[in-house]
Amino acid sequence: MNLTELARRLKITTEQLKDELPRLGFDVGRRAIKIDDTVAEKVVKLWSVRQAKKISQQYVVVERKLDDKAQETKVRQVEIPSRLNPREFAGLLGLPVTNVMAELFKNGVLASINEPIDFETASIIAQDLGFTTVMAKNKANINEIESTLLQDLLQEAAQTATEPRAPVVVVMGHVDHGKTTLLDAIRSTNVAGGESGAITQHIGAYQVEERGRKITFLDTPGHEAFSAMRSRGGRLADVAIIVVAADDGLQPQTLEAIEIAQREKLPFLIAINKIDRETADIERVKKALAEVNLLPEDWGGKTICVPISAKKKIGITELLDMILLLADLEKFQANPNRLAVGTIIEARLDKGEGAIATALVQSGTIKIGDYLIAGEVAGKVRAMRDFKGASVMVAPPSMPVRILGLKQVPKAGDIFRVIEDEKAFREVLRKLPRFQRAIALPEISQADKTDDTPKIITLNVILKADVLGSREAIAASLAQLASSDVAIKVVRTGLGSITEADILQAEASSAIVVGFNVPVLPAAQILAKQKNIFAATYKVIYDLLDEMKRQLNVLLKPELIRNEIGELLVLQVFRRGRGDMIVGARVSKGLVRPATKAVVWRGPEQLVELKLTEIRMGKELVSEVAEGGECGVHLVGQPIIEAGDKLEIYHEEIRQRFI
């Protein structure tokens, strides 16, 4: 066979063919004109395999056979935990999250993509999608372990003489229902104005005085990415205020806040906010509460409901009075004379002052000079400040305080305890098996688990944040963005500004740099532009996660969907050209259309793929022939079809995929 003819069949030039032959294992020389027919057939087959591999590298090939429905009847068993969100659920089933969301909607479950659903609901949906389910075995929960440790320490403290202490109140509720504005009204400050998008991005602790008595408030973020931080807030508190907007009613995070309060056995009250708005409907909110078994007091129930307007400071005094009433009923007490124990609420690294931890003292009193261990971090308290920034010498029970003097930054949620003296302090340090003298790198995302799987593309990210609580929430959200094809790998993290060192490491590790509530230093911006490194910072977590989705979508290979629409049985060959054929055939299954592709089968062997360009019935061109019909078809490609061959007819479409 002439090399020119072979090149025509492969749809490349003769020079390109001479370049490719040695790579395929056939070195015929640059001056060759002809090639043996047997060798030519081997070249054609190898070329087909190579092209198929190239397509698989460019696209995710999805083949849909006519008989796929029969195969779908095979049922697969999956393990499902007691609670999970639709995104996690879709990952366990190996299905697109849109399929799961659609099935939930069909069954009347209006859950958001990150809203948890229970095992029973997940089982029903899984069965509808062709799966059987079993309950996953429980795994140890680090929050439960820490909670048990704290309870043991507090019970130990309770065995000694105790005194009344200030109640610790957590403020929870849905996004934009006015939690931080309520605290503004109570504290006569303007925290909400300083939060990006008026959405609280951190957990904060504040203390106020009402009727000569102190009340400690925990402000928790409302965005769903901070679910863990809200749970931590619930575990620390004595009383919960659940804020519900009078013009919006109960929302998913409102119900989650109620669930946290009930699970932690927290006494709580409902603050019905925004009553000053024209669209406010207090009775509608009370009705919705009654529907979730929270009957308001004025309806004969036990749920305290206080109508307020945080913006216009209406009902604030009544709300504080109800908090103090609950505190009197519950009789919150602690021993101020013992060594302090409590929980780290927030921690960050300050350029000038080093590690700063916001701690809530739950029993005992912290003093300047105390030796303190928080999780796996230790140090000596050299300064303390209250929430206003004023220096304090001692911090009694229920007081939130910022501590300076720790050697490293502790983790938000760590249990802290004061050790009696330096000797005992050093002895305790030696007994800590996992004590670290440096800030540990963060937990790497799910991408690590897939490094051995070449199909998964990872987006390397260097993450900088202002505080550890934000870093935890963002890292958890980034892990949820992983799919079966792409994932995010956090190669480095840190607290503070994005620097030139971050840009250089991003270049070395082929990463992008993202920051949350931290600036990009001017020198780092210039270097990132020179090195063509993506470096950006965000003040709202929505924007950061949206950017990560865009970055992942660029990496996602588009889908090449091959829909089998029918089968042809070749009855007769009418004409055989150099690069095309006309055959007579019967549609044995489905239907056949022009502008499609035909895979030639001879018995069990797949031969080649051809383009089907025209269909005729008699002399008339037609656009479709259904099952049982006979027709003549024009096929472009290697002319090897014989009578008795089977042609599988495919229609191909390319579709861009999204996270």
N, C-alpha and C positions, 0 to 999 in steps of 0.2 A: 504494500500500500504506500502511495506517495505521502510524504510528510505533510505536504500542503493539504491533502484531503483529510488526514488525521487531525490537523490543526483546525480545519473547518468544522469537523464533527465536535471538537472540544470547545469551539467558539473562542479561539485565541489565534494570534498570528503565528506564522511558521517560526519566526525568531524566538517568540515566547516559548513555543513548544521545545525548541532546541535547548533553551535555558532550563526548562522544567524536567526534561527527560533524565538527566543525571540525578536529580533530586528524587526521582521515582525509582532509581536503580537501573536505568537503561542508558548507558553512555554510548551513543551511536556515532559521535563525532559531529563537528560543526559543518562538515562538507557533505554529510549524508543527504541523499535525495529521497530514498525509499527505506521502508522498514518492513520486516516480516509481518504477515497478517496475524500470526499467533501472538507475536509481541504487541502488535497494535491493539488486539482485544484486551490483553493484560493492562496496557496503558489506559484504555478506556475505563476499565473497572477500577483501577487504582485512582484515576482522576475523579471518578464518581464518589469514591469513599472520601477522598480529600476534600471535595467540594461540600459533601455532607457535614464533615467535621468543621469546616469553616463556617457553615451556616449555624451549627450548634454553638460556635463560639460567639457569633454575632447576635443570635436570638435564643430565646427559650422556646423550643419547638414543642407545640401542643398538638397531638394527633387525636382526632375524634373520629372513631370508627362508627359505622352504622350499627354495629352490634354492641356498643358500649353499655347500653342499658342492661343487657344481660349480665355483663361483668359487674355492674354496680350493685347487683343483688348480694355480692359477697360482703358480709358484715365484719367490720374490724372493731376490736375492743380497745377502749382507751381508759386510762386512769385519770380521774378528775378530782381535784381537791374540793373541800367543803365550800370554798368561795373562790371565785375568779372572775376577771372581767372579760368581755367579749373578745378583746385582742388576744389575751392569753388562751382563751377557749379555742379560737380559730387556729392558733399555733399548735395546740394539742391535736386538733382534728386534721391539720395539714390542709386547711381550706382558706380561701381569701376571707378576710374579716367582713367584707361586704356581704358574703353569702350567709354568714352567721347572723349579722345584724338584720338581714332581710327575713331570716327564719324566725328570729326573736319577734320582729314586728308582726309577722303573720300570726304568731301565737299571743299577741296582745301585750308583749313585754317591751316597754318603751325605755330601754336602757341605753345610756350613752356608751361610747367605745371603752371608757375607763371605769364605768360604774359596775360594782360587783354584782354578780348573780349567784344564787345558791345552787347547791348540788342537784336538788330536785328539778329546778328549771333547766339546768344544763343537761341533765339526763334526758328530759323530754325532747329538747332541741336536737341532741345528738342522735336519738332514735329516729327522729324525722329525717335526719341527714344520712341515715344508714349505718349508724354506729351503735354498739352496746357500751355501757359504762360501768365502771366499778369505782368505789371511793378510794382515793389515793391514801396511802398510809401517812399518818401525821409525822411531821418532822419537827425537831426541836426549834422553837422560836426564840431568837435571842432577846426579843423584847420581854417575853414571858420569863426568861431566866433572870434578866436584870430586874424585872418587877418583883420576882420572888426574893432576890437579894435585898432589895430595898425594904420589902415588907418585913423580912427577918430583922433587919437593922432597926426599923421603927418599932417593932414589937419588943425588941430588947430594950429600946429607950422607954417604951411605955410602962415597963415594969418598975421604973423609978418614979419619983415625985414629978407630977406634971402640973402645968398651968395653962389657962386659956390662951389661945393664940389667934392671930388674925386669920380669917377664912381666905383660902386661895380660890379665886373664881376664874374659870375659863370661859372665854367668849367664843362661841362657835356659830356656824351657819353658812348659808350659801353665798356665793360670790356676789358682791355689790348689794347685799341686804343691809349694810350699814354697821358692821361690827366695829371697824376702826373709828368711824364717826361717832359711835356711841362712847367709845373710850375717850375720844376727843372731848366730848361733852362732859364726861366725868372728870377728866384731868384738866380741862380747860387748856388743852394744847392743840397742836395741829399736826398730828402724825400722818393722817390720811393725805394731806396735801403734799407730803414728802415722799409718798409711796408711788412707784411707777404705775400709771394707769389707775391710780386710786385702789390698787389691789395690794393687800399686805403680802410681802414677799418673804418675811421672816416671822419667827415666833418672838414675841417680846414680853417682858414682865414689867409691871408697873405697880406702884403702891399709892393709895390715896387714903385720906382720913375723912370719916363721916360720923358726926355726932360723937367726936372724941375717940372713935374706934377706927383702927386701920383695916383696910381691905386690900388684898393683893390680887391684881388682874393679870391673866395670861391672854394675850391676843394671838389667835392662831390664824394662819393664812387660809383663804377660802378656795384657792385654785386646786383642782383635783390632784395635781402632781404633788401636793404637799399633804397627802392623806396620812402618811406616816407621822408627820409633824403634828397633825391634828390629834391623832391617836395618842401621841406622847403628851400633848397638852391635857387630854382627858384623864390620863393616868396620874398626872401631877396634881390635879385640882381637887377641891373639896365640894365646890358648887359649880354648876354649869349654867350659863345664860345662853340660850339658843335664840338667836336673832332671826326673826321672820319678817320679811317686808309685807306690809299690809296690802300692797298693790300687786304682789307677785305670788304670795302663798308659799306652800311647802314645795321645795325643790329637791333634787337628788342629794345634794350635800346637806340640806336640812335634815333629811331622813337619816343620812349617815351620822350626823352629829347626835341625833336622838339615840341611834343605835349604840354609839360609843358611850354616851352617858348611862344608858341602861345596862350595858355590858360591864362598865366599871362601877355600877351601883352608886352613881353620883346623884345626889339630890339636884334637880334642875328646875328652872322656870323659863317660861317663854316670854321674850320681849318682842311684842308686835310693833315693829318700827314703821316709820314713814306714814303715820296716821294723819299728817298734815296734807297729804296729797289728795287731789280730787278723786282719784281712782281707788283710794284706800277702802278696803272692805274688811273690817275687823271680824264681823260675824262669819264671813267666808273662811277666814283663817281658823277660827274656832271650830267650824264645821269640819274642816280638813283635819284638824287635830283629833277631833272626836272619831273620825274615820280610821285613825291609826291607834285607837284605844287610849287617847290622851284627852279625857273629858275635862274641860275647863272648870274651875271652882264655881263660877257663877252659873254653870250649867249643872251643878250638883256633883262635880268630880273633884279630883285632887290636884289637877295640874294648874299651877299658878300662872296666870297670863297678865302681863302688865303692858297696856298700850303706851307707847312712847313716840316721841319725835326727836331723834338724836340731833337732827339739824337745828331744830328750834328749841331744844332743851326742855321738852315737855315730858313730864312723867319720870324724870331722872331721879328725883328725891324718893318717889314711891318705889322705884326699882331698887335703890340702895337700901331702903327700909326693909324690903322683902328679903334681900340678901342677908342682912343682919338678923332678921327673924329666923331664917333657915339656919344660920350659924348658931343661934341660941338653942334651937331645937336639937341640933346635931352635937353640940358641945365639943367643938374641935379643941384639942389640947396637945401640948408637947412639953418636953423637958428642956428648958433653956440652959440648964447647968451642966449638961453632958457634952461630950465631944460631938461636933456637928456631923450630920449626915444629910444628904439631899441628892438632887439631880442637876446635871448640867443641862441648861436650856438651850444655850447657843454658845458658839465659840468662833473666834476669828483670829487672824494674825495681823497685828498692827506693825507698820514699818518702824515706828519709833518705840513702841512699848512692848513689842513681842506678843506672846500668846495672851489673849484676853478671853476669859470664860464667864458667861452669865450663868449664875447658879441660883437655884431656889433652895434655901435652907428649910428642911422639913422637920428637923429636930436638932436640938443643941444650938450652940452659938459659935460662929467663926470669928476669930480675932486676928489682927495683924500679927504675923510671926508664926502662925500655925503651920504645921506640916500637913500637907493634903495630898491624897491620892484620888485621882478621877479616872476610873477605868484602867488604862495602861499608861497613864501619864501622871507624873508626880511633880511636886515643887513646894516651895515655901511662900506663903501669902505675904507679899511685901507691900501691897496697897489694895484698897477696896473702894468702890464707888457705888452710890445708889443709882437709880434709873435716870436721875436728873444730871448725873455726872459729878455730884458733890462727894468729897472724900468722907469715908466713915471708918471708924475704928473697930466696931463690932457689928455683926449681922445676926439678929435673933431669929427664932423660928418664923416661917412664912415670909421672910424678907428676901426679895430678889436682889442680888448684888453682883457687881462685876469684879472679878478677881484677877489681879496681876501677880505674876511670880511663877507660874507653871513653866516647866522647861520646854514643853511642846504644847500643841493645840489638842485638847481632848475632843472626843466625839460628842456631838449633841445626843443627849439621852443617857450618857454615862452616869453611873452612880458615883458620887464622891463621898469621902469620909475623912475626917481629921484624925491624925495619929498623935498620940499623947506627947512624944518627945522625939528627938533626932535619932536616938539609939533604936527605939521601937520602929521608927520610920524606915531606917535602913534595913532592919530585920524583915519587915513586911515586903520591902522591895525585892530582897533576895528570894523570897518565897513565891513571888509572882512569876509563873512559868512563861507567861507571854509578855512580860514587861518590855516595852520598847523605848529606846532612847532617842528615837527620831520619828518624825511624822511618817506614818506608813502611807504608801501609795494607795489610792482608792481601789476598791474592788473593780476588777475589769469586767466589762460588759459580756453579754452572751457570746460576743464574737470570739472570745478565747476558746470556747468549747468547740468552735468550728474551724480552728486553724488547720486541722488535718483534712478538712473537706475542701478540695480545690474549687468546688462550684460556688462557694460563698465568697462574695466580694466584701471586704471590710473597709470601712471609712475610718481612718485613723484620726483621732481628735485629741488635742491638748485643751484641757478645760481649766479655766481660771475663774474663781468665784470669790465673793467678798467674805462669806462665812460658811462654816461647815454644813449647817442645816440646808442651805441652798444647794450646796454641792451634792448632798445625799439625794435630795429631791430630783435634781437634774439628772444625776447618774441613773436613778431608777427609771426616769422617763426615757432616757436615751436607750436603755436596755429594752424597753417595750417597743421601740421602733424597729427592732430586728425582724427580718422575715427569713424565709427559707433560702433567699438568694443574696441578701445584703445584710450587713450588721455594722454596728458602731463599736470600735475598740478604743477605749480611753487609754492612750499610751502614757499620758502624764497628766497630773493635776496639781493644782496649787491654789493658794490664797493670795490675793493681791493683784496688782496691775499686770497687764500683758507687757512683757519686756523683750528686749532683743534676744535674750537667751531662749525664750519660748519660740521665737521665729526661727532661730538657728536649729533648734531641736525639731521643729515642724518640718524644716527642709530635710533634715537627716532621716526622719521617719516617714516622709511623704504624708504629712498630716495637715489638718487645718486647725486654726486656733480660734476658740470661742471663749468669750468672757461673759460673766453675769454680774451686773452691778459693779464692774471694775473698769477703769479706763485702759485704752491702748496708749502706751507712752509714745510721744512724737517720734523718738528715734526708732521705736519698734514699727511704727506705721511706715516710715521711710524704708526700712529694711524689708518689710513685708512686700512693699511695692516693687522693690528692686529684685527680690527673690521670687516674685509672683506667688506669694503664699496668701491664702485666704485668712484674714484675721479681722474679727468683728466682735463687738460687745453689745449686750442687750440689757434692758432694764425690766422687761416683762417676759416671763417664761414662755408665754404663748409665741412670741416672736422668735425666741431662740429655737423652740421645737419646730416651728414652721420652716425655719432655715435649714435645720437638720434634715427634715423631710425632703426639701428641695435638693439638698446635696445627695441624699440617697437615691432619689428618683433619677438623677443624672447617671448614677452607676448601674441602675437596673437595666438589664438587657430587655429590649422589646420582645413581645411574644410573636412567634410565627405560628399562627393557628392553621392547621391542616385539617379541614373538615371533609371527611369522606362523604360524597353525596350519592355514589352509585357504583355499580360494577358492570362491565361489558364482557361478553363472551365473543371472541373473534370468530366469525364464520368463514370469511374469505378475504384474501388479499387482492385488491384491485390494481394497485399500482405501487411500485417500490422505486423511489428516487434515491439520489445520493444522500440527502439529508431529510427526507420526509417520506410518508406513506399514506395511502388511502386504503382503508379496510372497511369491510362490511361486518356489522356486529349486532348482537341482540342485548338489550338492557336486561340483565338477569336480576338486578337488585337496585332499588332506589331510582335515580334518574340520572341523566347526563346532560351537561350544558357545555357550550364553547367557552374559551378563555379559561380553561382549567388545566390540570395536570393529570397524566395517566401513568401509573406504575405498572410495568409489564411483569406478569408472573407466568412462568412456564412450569406447571406442576408446583412443587414446594419451593422452587428457586425464583428469587426476585432478580430480574435482569437489569432493566434501565428505567429511567423516568423520562417521559416525553411530554411535549406540549400539545394539547388538543385545541385546535384553532377553529375548525368548522364542523358543523353537523348538517347532513342533508338527508331528507326523506324523498327518494326519487331524485329529481333535479332541483328541488326547492330547499333553500337554506332555512333551517329552523333554529329556534333559540332553546328548545328543550325537548327531550324525548323521555317519556315515563317508562316504568318497569313493564317489560313484555314487548315493547316496541323494537322494531328493527330499523337500522339507519346506516349511513355511510359516514365515516369520520376521517378528518384530515389530521394527521399527527406529524409534528416536527421533531426531529431528533434522529438517533441511530436507527436505521431501518431494519430491524431484526425480527419484527412481529411475524408470527406464523399462525395459521388457522388452529384453533383450539386454545390459544393463549387467553389468559384472563387479564383484563385491565381494571385496576382500581382507580376510580376518578376522584380527584381531590380539588377542592377550592381553597386557595390560600389567602390569608389576610394578615397584615402586620398591625399589631396593636401595642401602643406604648403602655407600660405598666406604671402604677403609682403605689406608694406606701399607703 
